[in-house]
């Protein structure tokens, strides 16, 4: 047998060379893949950084944003009573976006507020802007020499106005009271609140607003949104009178001098309505002290401040749909249950609402995590759907054009309560903290005592009133 020589065995040098080449190709492929993945990751990271930077630049250039404080310049400071003043501010544009565009959008929403910063103590407080002045009110302001520089023809320009009450020991109000025209104030926002128009819906025609002190600011925001919006959308006087909701404000103050816009200034103690005193519900003592006489306080402030004129103009513009009643502590005239029943007797909304409706259910309102209705705008109203399901146990017939045209909508009448925490708690119960968020909580206080089985029954008729704590 011949021995086989010169034949390389299996796995010899040639096979090893091929394996090395394959390993080299595999290593090259992995290097190429890792290189490309690193490049993609770098590109993605750069895009994220660029997007974040652009967002930050956009927020920085915006007149106001919800993440950082923006500078505003004080344009006027009007003393409207011995304890309160109206502060007007204007955004520092600095080549950025037009502030009037942002403000127009938030005024279309209705209820909103901003945070004001106290830079020395690094604290911030929420303040609700007063509605913009009309052209006629601006002329009055100019004539009295306290005008800002608002120039928007639609009253939604660049200025913001805040009603501030100086409270003894109040860090923020004391700080703001010391600022002068031309100085800076820092704002963050806007923070949008309840969508009043959507909560009224199609059938809600009444808003009753309990305002304590500076709580008149959100009350006037609501009146502006509800009344002026309907006036601009309807064409004839008869349509405006029929469709426009009514807004009834019950405004409580400690002193007569703070009851701005009230025509009759004489004390009402002889005919005062019996009710609970609210002097301890305002959360602080405002200067001047109660020892000052009403006549002395009245002589310290002009009779026709811009805020007083603004209230009177609402009364003149909407005589059948805007009502305001004044309640003054020092006159022993308090908001009583009797006053509330009179204000609630005109309810016209549907007596029931779906228990699961985000917009019209009192039980759903209790557990809402906040008052930002903008974040809930995609949620539909389920009142009509649930009503149809309850009324038609079997499969309902498909709707016809005639039935769709005559189908009534859903809605609710609104009771809004705004003011110091003690005021809100006394009339509607306190808000509740749960899971790190402030919720509306159940209705307590005087309004809670007026409810039967969790529902309002005025004159023996059950009505769907939503209580909004602001």
Secondary structure, 3 states (H helix, E strand, C coil): CCCCCCCCCCCCHHHHHHHHHHHHHHHHHHHHHHHHHHHHHHHHHHHHHHHHHHHHHHHHHCCCCCCCCEEEEEEEEEEEECCEEEEEEEECCCCCCCHHHHHHHHHHHCCEEEEEEECCCCEEEEECEECCCCHHHHHHHHHCCCCCCCCCCCCCCCEEEEEEECECCCHHHHHHHHCCCCCEEEEEEEEECCCHHHHHECCCCEEEEEEEHHHHHHHHHHHHHHHHHHHHHCCCHHHHHHHCCEEEEEEEECCHHHCCCCCCCCCCHHHCCCCCCCHHHCCCCECCCCCCCHHHHHCCCCCCCHHHHHHHHHHHHCCCCEEEEEEEHHHCCCCCHHHHHHHHCCCCCCCCCCCCCCCCCHHHHHCCCCCCHHHHCCCCCCHHHHHHHHHCCCCCCCCCHHHHHHCCCCECEEEEEECCHHHHHHHHCCCEEECCEEECCCCCHHHHHHEECCEEEECCEEECEEEEEC
